[in-house]
């Protein structure tokens, strides 16, 4: 039977199983190791041990991403001709990944709202008010509002790119994806600018600073990954990797970016807008 039935078949020199059209890859393990080194570098930096470990981790992470993207692009013909089972498996895998990331942020926001609704839990020596009395919050109508508008616009251009895929119009799809990647980069630049001009100290700034840092930095990491994925998707569009019948790779990247978009909207409302108003413990 043909490949669409999902049976083993040799495609372009690569033996495809019913669940994957490509061979084994070392890059998932390599990126996990690079991520652990990067996390260790962040911990070392927090203890004033320098940037060396963090730099090694980040450079290793970027190198693995580059090699992984190279292999993925080389496997493009196999992915295009993959059957229904690999595409379904890919969608399920990405869905589970997004759910796992959602649970991660549920934990972060749980900690944030614990002190938001019960500021007395900050302990002795802290006034029972949130945000803490010594914290000057960020104006939500400044850079955060601009970032929100950029995020919403990026979802619009992403939808336009997807319509181009469904219509078989590669030019419209490529232009929409290029605009989405550009807007994601602008958003990332705005986040970096905000970090460089925070009105409160990050180090030794207390509970508020710690929670703000962990929420916004993890969101920024997801945006960085989004920029990489959107750029990678743009390259695949220009190579004709997606058709109106086969677009699982595009669709899953769109799911991921929409997740990042919704996550930022929630963060804007909870942390920047509502979080800027004082809440006093009863």
SEKE-569570 format. One record per atom (N, C-alpha, C, O): x, y, z; residue in three letters. Coordinates in steps of 0.02 Angstrom, whole numbers, padded with zeros to 5 digits, always signed. Layout:
residues N
XYZALA...
end
This chain:
residues 282
+00042-00060+00000UNK+00000+00000+00000UNK+00044+00062+00000UNK+00104+00058+00014UNK+00016+00120-00015UNK+00054+00181-00021UNK+00071+00210+00047UNK+00049+00185+00099UNK+00110+00264+00046UNK+00132+00295+00108UNK+00075+00327+00146UNK+00078+00331+00207UNK+00022+00349+00110UNK-00033+00381+00145UNK-00068+00333+00192UNK-00101+00354+00239UNK-00059+00268+00181UNK-00089+00220+00227UNK-00050+00214+00292UNK-00075+00186+00341UNK+00011+00241+00292UNK+00049+00242+00354UNK+00095+00183+00364UNK+00119+00174+00420UNK+00109+00142+00312UNK+00153+00085+00320UNK+00225+00105+00307UNK+00239+00156+00275UNK+00272+00063+00333UNK+00343+00076+00323UNK+00359+00081+00249UNK+00335+00042+00208UNK+00399+00129+00232UNK+00418+00138+00163UNK+00483+00178+00160UNK+00495+00220+00203UNK+00525+00165+00111UNK+00587+00202+00103UNK+00573+00263+00061UNK+00551+00258+00004UNK+00587+00322+00090UNK+00574+00385+00055UNK+00640+00423+00051UNK+00666+00445+00102UNK+00665+00432-00009UNK+00725+00471-00017UNK+00784+00445+00022UNK+00825+00484+00045UNK+00789+00379+00032UNK+00845+00351+00068UNK+00834+00346+00142UNK+00878+00322+00178UNK+00776+00369+00167UNK+00762+00367+00239UNK+00705+00318+00251UNK+00654+00322+00218UNK+00713+00273+00298UNK+00661+00225+00314UNK+00610+00259+00359UNK+00626+00281+00414UNK+00548+00261+00336UNK+00495+00294+00373UNK+00453+00243+00410UNK+00433+00192+00381UNK+00439+00255+00473UNK+00395+00213+00512UNK+00324+00240+00505UNK+00314+00293+00475UNK+00274+00205+00532UNK+00206+00232+00529UNK+00197+00297+00566UNK+00148+00332+00556UNK+00245+00315+00611UNK+00235+00374+00652UNK+00285+00430+00637UNK+00275+00486+00660UNK+00337+00417+00600UNK+00384+00470+00583UNK+00413+00457+00514UNK+00434+00401+00500UNK+00415+00508+00471UNK+00443+00500+00404UNK+00518+00512+00401UNK+00546+00509+00346UNK+00551+00524+00457UNK+00623+00538+00458UNK+00657+00490+00506UNK+00624+00455+00544UNK+00723+00489+00504UNK+00761+00444+00546UNK+00772+00472+00616UNK+00744+00524+00634UNK+00812+00436+00655UNK+00827+00457+00723UNK+00869+00520+00722UNK+00909+00532+00676UNK+00860+00562+00774UNK+00896+00626+00777UNK+00927+00635+00846UNK+00895+00619+00897UNK+00989+00659+00850UNK+01021+00671+00915UNK+01002+00738+00945UNK+01018+00752+01003UNK+00967+00781+00907UNK+00958+00850+00928UNK+00910+00859+00988UNK+00922+00904+01028UNK+00857+00819+00996UNK+00817+00828+01057UNK+00857+00819+01121UNK+00850+00858+01168UNK+00900+00767+01123UNK+00942+00757+01182UNK+00992+00813+01189UNK+01005+00837+01245UNK+01021+00835+01133UNK+01071+00888+01136UNK+01041+00953+01160UNK+01073+00989+01199UNK+00980+00969+01139UNK+00949+01032+01160UNK+00929+01029+01233UNK+00929+01080+01267UNK+00913+00969+01258UNK+00898+00961+01329UNK+00960+00975+01371UNK+00956+01009+01423UNK+01017+00948+01349UNK+01080+00960+01385UNK+01098+01034+01383UNK+01118+01063+01434UNK+01091+01066+01324UNK+01107+01137+01318UNK+01061+01179+01363UNK+01083+01228+01391UNK+00998+01159+01368UNK+00951+01195+01411UNK+00971+01189+01485UNK+00965+01237+01523UNK+00994+01130+01505UNK+01015+01120+01574UNK+01077+01162+01589UNK+01082+01191+01643UNK+01124+01166+01542UNK+01183+01208+01552UNK+01163+01281+01557UNK+01190+01318+01598UNK+01115+01302+01515UNK+01092+01371+01517UNK+01059+01386+01584UNK+01072+01439+01613UNK+01018+01340+01608UNK+00986+01350+01674UNK+01039+01354+01729UNK+01033+01396+01774UNK+01090+01312+01725UNK+01145+01316+01773UNK+01181+01382+01769UNK+01203+01409+01819UNK+01187+01409+01708UNK+01219+01474+01699UNK+01179+01530+01731UNK+01208+01577+01760UNK+01112+01525+01726UNK+01070+01575+01759UNK+01078+01572+01835UNK+01083+01624+01868UNK+01081+01511+01862UNK+01091+01504+01934UNK+01159+01531+01955UNK+01165+01566+02005UNK+01210+01515+01915UNK+01277+01540+01931UNK+01279+01616+01928UNK+01312+01648+01970UNK+01245+01645+01879UNK+01243+01718+01873UNK+01209+01749+01933UNK+01230+01801+01957UNK+01155+01717+01957UNK+01120+01744+02015UNK+01163+01743+02078UNK+01151+01781+02125UNK+01214+01699+02079UNK+01260+01697+02135UNK+01325+01735+02118UNK+01377+01726+02151UNK+01321+01777+02067UNK+01377+01821+02048UNK+01440+01781+02030UNK+01496+01798+02049UNK+01429+01725+01992UNK+01485+01684+01970UNK+01506+01698+01898UNK+01546+01660+01870UNK+01481+01751+01869UNK+01501+01769+01801UNK+01455+01741+01747UNK+01407+01704+01762UNK+01470+01760+01685UNK+01428+01743+01628UNK+01452+01682+01589UNK+01421+01663+01540UNK+01508+01652+01609UNK+01539+01600+01568UNK+01493+01541+01555UNK+01484+01522+01497UNK+01465+01512+01608UNK+01421+01453+01599UNK+01359+01472+01559UNK+01337+01433+01517UNK+01331+01530+01573UNK+01271+01551+01537UNK+01287+01561+01463UNK+01247+01541+01420UNK+01344+01591+01447UNK+01363+01601+01377UNK+01373+01535+01341UNK+01351+01527+01284UNK+01405+01487+01375UNK+01415+01421+01344UNK+01347+01388+01331UNK+01336+01359+01278UNK+01302+01392+01380UNK+01237+01362+01371UNK+01197+01393+01315UNK+01167+01357+01274UNK+01197+01460+01311UNK+01159+01494+01258UNK+01188+01480+01189UNK+01151+01467+01141UNK+01255+01482+01184UNK+01286+01467+01119UNK+01273+01395+01098UNK+01261+01382+01039UNK+01276+01348+01146UNK+01261+01278+01130UNK+01188+01271+01108UNK+01174+01234+01060UNK+01143+01305+01142UNK+01072+01301+01125UNK+01061+01326+01054UNK+01026+01293+01015UNK+01089+01384+01037UNK+01080+01412+00970UNK+01112+01367+00916UNK+01085+01360+00862UNK+01170+01337+00933UNK+01202+01292+00884UNK+01159+01231+00871UNK+01151+01209+00814UNK+01130+01202+00924UNK+01087+01144+00915UNK+01025+01162+00874UNK+01005+01124+00830UNK+00996+01220+00888UNK+00938+01242+00849UNK+00956+01249+00776UNK+00917+01229+00732UNK+01015+01276+00762UNK+01036+01285+00692UNK+01044+01217+00657UNK+01021+01208+00601UNK+01078+01170+00690UNK+01088+01104+00660UNK+01022+01067+00652UNK+01010+01033+00602UNK+00978+01074+00701UNK+00913+01041+00698UNK+00871+01070+00640UNK+00839+01033+00603UNK+00873+01136+00632UNK+00838+01168+00577UNK+00866+01145+00509UNK+00828+01134+00462UNK+00932+01138+00506UNK+00963+01114+00443UNK+00938+01045+00425UNK+00919+01033+00368UNK+00936+01000+00474UNK+00913+00932+00460UNK+00839+00931+00442UNK+00817+00893+00399UNK+00800+00974+00476UNK+00729+00976+00461UNK+00716+01001+00390UNK+00673+00975+00355UNK+00754+01051+00368UNK+00747+01075+00300UNK+00768+01023+00249UNK+00737+01016+00197UNK+00821+00985+00265UNK+00843+00932+00219UNK+00792+00875+00216UNK+00786+00841+00165UNK+00755+00865+00270UNK+00703+00814+00271UNK+00637+00838+00243UNK+00587+00802+00245UNK+00636+00900+00218UNK+00574+00929+00192UNK+00537+00885+00143UNK+00476+00876+00151UNK+00570+00858+00091UNK+00533+00815+00043UNK+00499+00755+00076UNK+00444+00736+00058UNK+00533+00725+00126UNK+00502+00669+00161UNK+00441+00691+00201UNK+00391+00656+00203UNK+00446+00750+00232UNK+00390+00775+00271UNK+00331+00792+00227UNK+00273+00782+00246UNK+00344+00819+00167UNK+00290+00837+00122UNK+00251+00775+00101UNK+00190+00777+00096UNK+00287+00719+00089UNK+00254+00658+00065UNK+00233+00612+00122UNK+00213+00555+00110UNK+00238+00636+00184UNK+00219+00593+00240UNK+00145+00579+00240UNK+00105+00619+00215UNK+00127+00522+00266UNK+00057+00501+00268UNK+00018+00535+00323UNK+00043+00580+00357UNK-00044+00513+00332UNK-00088+00544+00381UNK-00067+00529+00452UNK-00074+00571+00496UNK-00041+00468+00464UNK-00023+00449+00533UNK+00033+00493+00561UNK+00026+00516+00617UNK+00089+00506+00524UNK+00140+00551+00551UNK+00114+00621+00566UNK+00132+00651+00617UNK+00070+00647+00522UNK+00043+00714+00534UNK+00000+00715+00597UNK+00004+00761+00637UNK-00041+00663+00606UNK-00083+00659+00666UNK-00040+00652+00728UNK-00054+00684+00779UNK+00012+00611+00725UNK+00057+00602+00782UNK+00092+00667+00800UNK+00101+00683+00858UNK+00112+00705+00748UNK+00145+00768+00759UNK+00099+00818+00794UNK+00119+00853+00840UNK+00037+00820+00772UNK-00012+00866+00803UNK-00023+00848+00876UNK-00025+00892+00919UNK-00030+00783+00891UNK-00041+00762+00960UNK+00020+00780+01003UNK+00012+00802+01060UNK+00080+00769+00976UNK+00140+00785+01014UNK+00145+00859+01032UNK+00160+00876+01089UNK+00131+00902+00983UNK+00134+00974+00996UNK+00079+00995+01044UNK+00089+01039+01086UNK+00020+00964+01038UNK-00034+00980+01084UNK-00014+00964+01156UNK-00027+01004+01201UNK+00016+00906+01167UNK+00039+00888+01234UNK+00093+00935+01259UNK+00095+00952+01318UNK+00137+00957+01214UNK+00189+01005+01233UNK+00158+01071+01256UNK+00179+01098+01307UNK+00108+01096+01219UNK+00076+01158+01238UNK+00040+01151+01305UNK+00041+01196+01346UNK+00007+01094+01316UNK-00026+01082+01380UNK+00024+01082+01437UNK+00011+01110+01490UNK+00082+01051+01426UNK+00134+01050+01477UNK+00158+01121+01492UNK+00168+01139+01551UNK+00168+01161+01441UNK+00188+01231+01451UNK+00134+01271+01487UNK+00149+01313+01529UNK+00072+01256+01472UNK+00016+01289+01506UNK+00018+01274+01581UNK+00008+01319+01622UNK+00030+01211+01598UNK+00033+01192+01669UNK+00091+01227+01704UNK+00086+01244+01763UNK+00147+01238+01668UNK+00203+01274+01697UNK+00183+01344+01717UNK+00198+01367+01772UNK+00148+01378+01672UNK+00127+01447+01687UNK+00070+01449+01737UNK+00063+01499+01773UNK+00029+01396+01741UNK-00021+01393+01794UNK+00012+01395+01862UNK-00011+01430+01908UNK+00068+01359+01870UNK+00105+01361+01933UNK+00133+01430+01948UNK+00129+01454+02004UNK+00160+01464+01896UNK+00188+01531+01906UNK+00133+01580+01926UNK+00142+01619+01973UNK+00076+01578+01891UNK+00022+01624+01907UNK-00010+01608+01973UNK-00036+01652+02007UNK-00010+01544+01992UNK-00036+01525+02058UNK+00004+01561+02113UNK-00024+01587+02160UNK+00070+01560+02105UNK+00112+01595+02154UNK+00098+01670+02153UNK+00094+01702+02205UNK+00091+01698+02093UNK+00079+01770+02087UNK+00013+01790+02121UNK+00012+01837+02160UNK-00041+01753+02107UNK-00106+01771+02134UNK-00111+01755+02209UNK-00153+01784+02244UNK-00069+01710+02233UNK-00068+01698+02306UNK-00051+01761+02343UNK-00083+01778+02393UNK+00000+01797+02319UNK+00020+01859+02352UNK-00024+01918+02330UNK-00032+01967+02366UNK-00053+01913+02270UNK-00097+01966+02246UNK-00159+01971+02289UNK-00179+02025+02310UNK-00191+01914+02303UNK-00253+01913+02342UNK-00240+01910+02418UNK-00282+01931+02457UNK-00182+01885+02436UNK-00166+01878+02508UNK-00097+01909+02521UNK-00050+01872+02538UNK-00091+01975+02515UNK-00024+02006+02524UNK+00005+01997+02594UNK+00065+02005+02604UNK-00037+01981+02642UNK-00011+01969+02710UNK+00035+01909+02712UNK+00075+01902+02759UNK+00031+01865+02661UNK+00074+01806+02660UNK+00147+01823+02644UNK+00190+01779+02647UNK+00160+01886+02628UNK+00230+01905+02616UNK+00271+01901+02680UNK+00332+01900+02678UNK+00237+01899+02737UNK+00272+01887+02799UNK+00286+01950+02840UNK+00269+02005+02820UNK+00318+01939+02897UNK+00334+01993+02943UNK+00385+02040+02910UNK+00433+02018+02877UNK+00375+02104+02920UNK+00421+02153+02892UNK+00396+02182+02827UNK+00427+02228+02800UNK+00340+02156+02801UNK+00312+02181+02739UNK+00242+02208+02753UNK+00202+02176+02787UNK+00227+02267+02727UNK+00160+02294+02732UNK+00112+02249+02691UNK+00130+02227+02637UNK+00053+02237+02718UNK+00005+02192+02686UNK-00030+02227+02628UNK-00091+02238+02630UNK+00008+02243+02577UNK-00019+02275+02517UNK+00017+02248+02456UNK+00077+02235+02458UNK-00020+02241+02402UNK+00009+02218+02338UNK-00011+02265+02282UNK-00070+02279+02274UNK+00037+02290+02244UNK+00109+02277+02247UNK+00140+02305+02311UNK+00112+02350+02342UNK+00198+02279+02331UNK+00231+02304+02391UNK+00240+02379+02388UNK+00248+02408+02334UNK+00240+02411+02446UNK+00241+02484+02449UNK+00302+02515+02416UNK+00298+02571+02391UNK+00358+02479+02415UNK+00420+02508+02387UNK+00426+02497+02312UNK+00476+02518+02282UNK+00376+02465+02281UNK+00380+02449+02210UNK+00343+02502+02168UNK+00284+02516+02180UNK+00378+02530+02120UNK+00347+02573+02070UNK+00331+02531+02008UNK+00377+02511+01973UNK+00268+02518+01996UNK+00249+02473+01941UNK+00257+02507+01873UNK+00263+02568+01868UNK+00256+02465+01821UNK+00262+02489+01752UNK+00195+02515+01729UNK+00143+02484+01742UNK+00195+02571+01694UNK+00134+02599+01666UNK+00106+02551+01613UNK+00138+02541+01562UNK+00047+02522+01623UNK+00020+02474+01575UNK+00002+02504+01508UNK-00003+02469+01458UNK-00007+02570+01505UNK-00024+02603+01443UNK+00037+02624+01402UNK+00031+02656+01351UNK+00096+02605+01426UNK+00157+02620+01390UNK+00179+02560+01347UNK+00143+02537+01304UNK+00240+02536+01361UNK+00268+02481+01321UNK+00225+02418+01324UNK+00218+02384+01273UNK+00194+02400+01382UNK+00152+02339+01383UNK+00093+02343+01334UNK+00077+02293+01301UNK+00060+02401+01330UNK+00004+02408+01283UNK+00029+02403+01211UNK-00003+02371+01169UNK+00086+02434+01196UNK+00115+02429+01129UNK+00130+02357+01112UNK+00116+02334+01056UNK+00160+02320+01160UNK+00176+02250+01148UNK+00113+02209+01137UNK+00113+02163+01096UNK+00059+02225+01172UNK-00004+02189+01163UNK-00032+02200+01094UNK-00055+02152+01062UNK-00030+02262+01069UNK-00055+02276+01002UNK-00013+02240+00949UNK-00039+02215+00900UNK+00052+02238+00961UNK+00096+02202+00914UNK+00079+02127+00913UNK+00077+02097+00860UNK+00067+02099+00972UNK+00049+02028+00976UNK-00017+02014+00939UNK-00022+01966+00902UNK-00067+02056+00950UNK-00132+02046+00917UNK-00124+02051+00841UNK-00155+02013+00804UNK-00084+02099+00819UNK-00073+02107+00747UNK-00036+02046+00718UNK-00050+02026+00662UNK+00010+02018+00757UNK+00047+01959+00732UNK+00000+01899+00722UNK+00010+01860+00676UNK-00051+01893+00764UNK-00099+01839+00755UNK-00140+01850+00691UNK-00159+01802+00657UNK-00153+01913+00675UNK-00190+01929+00614UNK-00149+01911+00552UNK-00175+01880+00506UNK-00086+01929+00551UNK-00044+01913+00493UNK-00032+01837+00488UNK-00026+01811+00433UNK-00029+01803+00545UNK-00021+01731+00545UNK-00083+01697+00514UNK-00076+01649+00475UNK-00142+01723+00530UNK-00203+01697+00500UNK-00203+01708+00425UNK-00225+01665+00386UNK-00180+01767+00403UNK-00175+01781+00332UNK-00127+01734+00297UNK-00140+01713+00240UNK-00072+01717+00330UNK-00025+01670+00301UNK-00057+01601+00294UNK-00047+01567+00244UNK-00095+01580+00345UNK-00128+01515+00342UNK-00181+01513+00285UNK-00188+01462+00252UNK-00216+01568+00276UNK-00263+01571+00220UNK-00227+01563+00153UNK-00253+01532+00107UNK-00167+01592+00149UNK-00127+01583+00088UNK-00109+01510+00075UNK-00110+01487+00018UNK-00094+01474+00129UNK-00079+01402+00123UNK-00140+01365+00097UNK-00135+01325+00051UNK-00198+01379+00128UNK-00259+01343+00109UNK-00280+01358+00038UNK-00311+01317+00005UNK-00264+01418+00014UNK-00282+01437-00054UNK-00228+01419-00105UNK-00237+01429-00165UNK-00173+01391-00081UNK-00118+01373-00126UNK-00080+01433-00152UNK-00046+01429-00203UNK-00085+01490-00117UNK-00051+01551-00138UNK+00012+01559-00096UNK+00011+01585-00040UNK+00068+01535-00123UNK+00131+01535-00085UNK+00155+01605-00069UNK+00184+01617-00016UNK+00144+01653-00115UNK+00168+01721-00104UNK+00133+01753-00044UNK+00165+01781+00000UNK+00067+01748-00041UNK+00030+01776+00015UNK+00049+01742+00081UNK+00056+01774+00133UNK+00059+01676+00077UNK+00079+01639+00137UNK+00147+01662+00161UNK+00157+01672+00221UNK+00194+01671+00116UNK+00262+01693+00134UNK+00261+01764+00162UNK+00295+01778+00211UNK+00223+01809+00130UNK+00220+01878+00154UNK+00189+01881+00224UNK+00212+01918+00267UNK+00135+01843+00234UNK+00104+01843+00299UNK+00149+01815+00353UNK+00151+01842+00409UNK+00187+01762+00337UNK+00232+01734+00387UNK+00291+01780+00400UNK+00314+01786+00457UNK+00316+01814+00348UNK+00371+01861+00357UNK+00349+01918+00403UNK+00387+01940+00446UNK+00287+01943+00392UNK+00261+01996+00435UNK+00253+01972+00507UNK+00266+02010+00554UNK+00231+01910+00515UNK+00223+01883+00583UNK+00290+01877+00618UNK+00295+01896+00677UNK+00340+01851+00584UNK+00407+01845+00614UNK+00435+01914+00631UNK+00468+01922+00682UNK+00423+01963+00588UNK+00447+02031+00601UNK+00413+02061+00662UNK+00446+02091+00704UNK+00347+02052+00668UNK+00311+02078+00725UNK+00333+02043+00790UNK+00338+02075+00842UNK+00346+01978+00785UNK+00371+01942+00844UNK+00439+01970+00866UNK+00453+01975+00926UNK+00481+01988+00818UNK+00546+02016+00833UNK+00538+02085+00865UNK+00574+02103+00912UNK+00490+02125+00840UNK+00477+02191+00869UNK+00453+02183+00942UNK+00475+02220+00986UNK+00409+02135+00953UNK+00386+02121+01021UNK+00445+02104+01066UNK+00450+02128+01123UNK+00489+02061+01042UNK+00547+02041+01081UNK+00592+02100+01097UNK+00617+02107+01152UNK+00601+02144+01047UNK+00640+02205+01059UNK+00609+02249+01112UNK+00644+02278+01153UNK+00542+02254+01112UNK+00508+02293+01163UNK+00518+02263+01232UNK+00525+02300+01281UNK+00518+02197+01237UNK+00529+02164+01302UNK+00600+02178+01328UNK+00610+02190+01387UNK+00648+02175+01283UNK+00717+02189+01302UNK+00724+02261+01326UNK+00758+02275+01376UNK+00691+02307+01291UNK+00693+02377+01311UNK+00662+02385+01380UNK+00687+02423+01422UNK+00606+02351+01392UNK+00573+02355+01458UNK+00619+02330+01513UNK+00624+02360+01566UNK+00652+02273+01500UNK+00698+02245+01550UNK+00755+02293+01566UNK+00779+02296+01623UNK+00777+02330+01515UNK+00833+02376+01525UNK+00812+02439+01562UNK+00855+02478+01583UNK+00746+02451+01569UNK+00723+02513+01600UNK+00670+02501+01653UNK+00623+02539+01660UNK+00678+02447+01691UNK+00630+02431+01744UNK+00634+02484+01799UNK+00688+02505+01818UNK+00576+02505+01826UNK+00577+02555+01879UNK+00588+02526+01949UNK+00585+02562+01999UNK+00602+02461+01952UNK+00616+02429+02017UNK+00673+02380+02008UNK+00684+02355+01953UNK+00709+02365+02061UNK+00767+02320+02056UNK+00746+02247+02047UNK+00698+02225+02079UNK+00781+02211+02004UNK+00767+02140+01995UNK+00802+02100+02050UNK+00771+02057+02082UNK+00867+02113+02060UNK+00904+02078+02112UNK+00889+02110+02180UNK+00890+02171+02188UNK+00874+02067+02229UNK+00860+02089+02297UNK+00800+02137+02298UNK+00797+02183+02339UNK+00753+02127+02251UNK+00695+02170+02248UNK+00635+02143+02284UNK+00582+02175+02287UNK+00641+02083+02313UNK+00586+02055+02350UNK+00542+02008+02309UNK+00560+01989+02253UNK+00485+01991+02337UNK+00440+01942+02306UNK+00413+01967+02240UNK+00410+01929+02191UNK+00394+02030+02237UNK+00365+02057+02175UNK+00414+02051+02117UNK+00397+02028+02063UNK+00476+02072+02129UNK+00527+02070+02077UNK+00540+01998+02054UNK+00549+01985+01995UNK+00542+01951+02102UNK+00555+01882+02085UNK+00499+01853+02042UNK+00513+01820+01992UNK+00436+01866+02061UNK+00380+01840+02022UNK+00376+01874+01954UNK+00362+01841+01903UNK+00389+01939+01951UNK+00389+01974+01887UNK+00442+01946+01842UNK+00430+01936+01782UNK+00501+01933+01869UNK+00557+01908+01829UNK+00541+01839+01801UNK+00553+01826+01742UNK+00514+01794+01843UNK+00503+01726+01819UNK+00448+01724+01767UNK+00451+01685+01720UNK+00396+01766+01775UNK+00341+01767+01727UNK+00364+01796+01661UNK+00354+01766+01608UNK+00395+01855+01663UNK+00413+01889+01601UNK+00472+01855+01566UNK+00474+01854+01504UNK+00520+01829+01604UNK+00578+01797+01572UNK+00558+01732+01538UNK+00582+01718+01483UNK+00514+01692+01569UNK+00492+01631+01537UNK+00449+01648+01476UNK+00452+01613+01425UNK+00410+01700+01480UNK+00372+01722+01421UNK+00419+01743+01366UNK+00408+01728+01307UNK+00473+01779+01384UNK+00521+01800+01334UNK+00556+01740+01301UNK+00568+01741+01241UNK+00571+01689+01340UNK+00602+01629+01312UNK+00555+01596+01261UNK+00578+01572+01209UNK+00490+01596+01275UNK+00442+01568+01228UNK+00437+01611+01165UNK+00428+01585+01110UNK+00444+01677+01173UNK+00443+01721+01114UNK+00505+01709+01072UNK+00501+01708+01010UNK+00563+01701+01104UNK+00624+01687+01066UNK+00616+01624+01025UNK+00633+01622+00966UNK+00589+01571+01057UNK+00577+01509+01020UNK+00526+01521+00965UNK+00531+01491+00911UNK+00477+01563+00978UNK+00427+01579+00926UNK+00458+01613+00866UNK+00441+01597+00809UNK+00503+01660+00878UNK+00537+01694+00822UNK+00576+01644+00780UNK+00575+01647+00719UNK+00610+01598+00813UNK+00648+01547+00777UNK+00601+01503+00735UNK+00615+01489+00677UNK+00546+01481+00766UNK+00499+01437+00730UNK+00465+01473+00673UNK+00457+01444+00619UNK+00445+01535+00683UNK+00412+01573+00630UNK+00460+01585+00571UNK+00439+01580+00513UNK+00522+01601+00586UNK+00572+01610+00533UNK+00584+01545+00496UNK+00588+01545+00434UNK+00589+01491+00532UNK+00597+01424+00502UNK+00537+01408+00458UNK+00545+01381+00403UNK+00477+01424+00481UNK+00417+01411+00442UNK+00417+01453+00378UNK+00395+01429+00326UNK+00440+01515+00382UNK+00445+01557+00322UNK+00490+01526+00270UNK+00473+01525+00211UNK+00547+01500+00291UNK+00593+01467+00244UNK+00559+01407+00212UNK+00566+01396+00152UNK+00523+01368+00251UNK+00489+01309+00224UNK+00434+01329+00175UNK+00422+01294+00126UNK+00400+01384+00188UNK+00349+01408+00142UNK+00380+01425+00074UNK+00354+01406+00022UNK+00437+01461+00076UNK+00470+01479+00013UNK+00494+01418-00025UNK+00503+01422-00086UNK+00505+01363+00009UNK+00526+01301-00023UNK+00467+01257-00045UNK+00477+01202-00071UNK+00407+01282-00034UNK+00349+01244-00055UNK+00334+01184-00012UNK+00308+01134-00036UNK+00350+01188+00053UNK+00342+01130+00097UNK+00270+01118+00118UNK+00254+01064+00142UNK+00226+01168+00109UNK+00157+01161+00131UNK+00110+01164+00072UNK+00121+01203+00025UNK+00058+01124+00074UNK+00007+01124+00022UNK-00061+01129+00056UNK-00066+01121+00117UNK-00114+01142+00018UNK-00181+01145+00049UNK-00201+01079+00082UNK-00247+01078+00124UNK-00169+01024+00064UNK-00185+00959+00094UNK-00139+00941+00152UNK-00159+00905+00197UNK-00077+00966+00151UNK-00027+00947+00202UNK+00004+01011+00230UNK+00044+01045+00198UNK-00015+01026+00291UNK+00009+01087+00324UNK+00017+01077+00399UNK+00012+01125+00437UNK+00029+01016+00421UNK+00033+01001+00493UNK+00089+01042+00526UNK+00079+01068+00581UNK+00147+01048+00494UNK+00202+01086+00523UNK+00183+01159+00533UNK+00199+01188+00585UNK+00150+01189+00483UNK+00128+01258+00489UNK+00076+01265+00544UNK+00080+01310+00586UNK+00029+01219+00545UNK-00026+01223+00593UNK-00002+01220+00665UNK-00026+01257+00708UNK+00045+01175+00678UNK+00069+01168+00747UNK+00110+01229+00770UNK+00106+01248+00828UNK+00148+01259+00724UNK+00183+01321+00741UNK+00133+01376+00754UNK+00144+01417+00799UNK+00079+01378+00716UNK+00027+01428+00727UNK-00006+01417+00795UNK-00021+01465+00831UNK-00018+01354+00814UNK-00045+01339+00881UNK+00001+01366+00935UNK-00021+01398+00982UNK+00065+01353+00927UNK+00114+01376+00977UNK+00113+01451+00983UNK+00111+01478+01039UNK+00114+01487+00927UNK+00116+01560+00929UNK+00052+01589+00958UNK+00053+01638+00994UNK-00005+01559+00942UNK-00068+01582+00971UNK-00069+01570+01046UNK-00097+01610+01084UNK-00038+01515+01069UNK-00031+01503+01141UNK+00010+01558+01173UNK-00009+01584+01226UNK+00066+01577+01143UNK+00108+01630+01169UNK+00069+01696+01170UNK+00075+01736+01216UNK+00029+01707+01118UNK-00012+01768+01113UNK-00062+01772+01170UNK-00066+01823+01205UNK-00100+01719+01181UNK-00150+01718+01235UNK-00116+01724+01303UNK-00141+01757+01348UNK-00059+01691+01310UNK-00022+01695+01373UNK-00003+01767+01388UNK-00008+01790+01445UNK+00021+01804+01337UNK+00040+01873+01348UNK-00021+01916+01365UNK-00017+01959+01408UNK-00078+01905+01332UNK-00138+01943+01347UNK-00158+01934+01421UNK-00175+01983+01455UNK-00155+01873+01444UNK-00171+01859+01514UNK-00121+01894+01560UNK-00139+01921+01612UNK-00057+01892+01541UNK-00006+01924+01582UNK-00015+02000+01582UNK-00005+02032+01634UNK-00033+02028+01526UNK-00044+02101+01522UNK-00099+02122+01569UNK-00092+02172+01605UNK-00154+02085+01569UNK-00211+02102+01612UNK-00194+02091+01686UNK-00207+02134+01727UNK-00165+02033+01702UNK-00154+02014+01772UNK-00095+02050+01804UNK-00100+02073+01861UNK-00039+02055+01768UNK+00022+02081+01798UNK+00029+02156+01787UNK+00046+02193+01834UNK+00017+02179+01725UNK+00030+02249+01710UNK-00029+02295+01725UNK-00020+02349+01752UNK-00090+02273+01708UNK-00148+02316+01716UNK-00178+02311+01786UNK-00174+02358+01825UNK-00208+02253+01802UNK-00238+02245+01869UNK-00184+02246+01923UNK-00195+02273+01977UNK-00127+02218+01908UNK-00073+02214+01957UNK-00043+02281+01976UNK-00007+02286+02025UNK-00059+02334+01936UNK-00033+02400+01952UNK-00075+02436+02005UNK-00054+02487+02031UNK-00135+02408+02022UNK-00178+02438+02072UNK-00165+02407+02140UNK-00155+02346+02145UNK-00164+02446+02190UNK-00148+02422+02258UNK-00204+02380+02285UNK-00262+02398+02280UNK-00186+02322+02314UNK-00233+02277+02347UNK-00209+02270+02419UNK-00154+02248+02432UNK-00252+02289+02466UNK-00234+02287+02536UNK-00268+02228+02570UNK-00327+02215+02559UNK-00230+02193+02612UNK-00259+02136+02647UNK-00312+02159+02696UNK-00305+02211+02729UNK-00366+02120+02700UNK-00421+02138+02745UNK-00404+02116+02816UNK-00444+02127+02862UNK
end
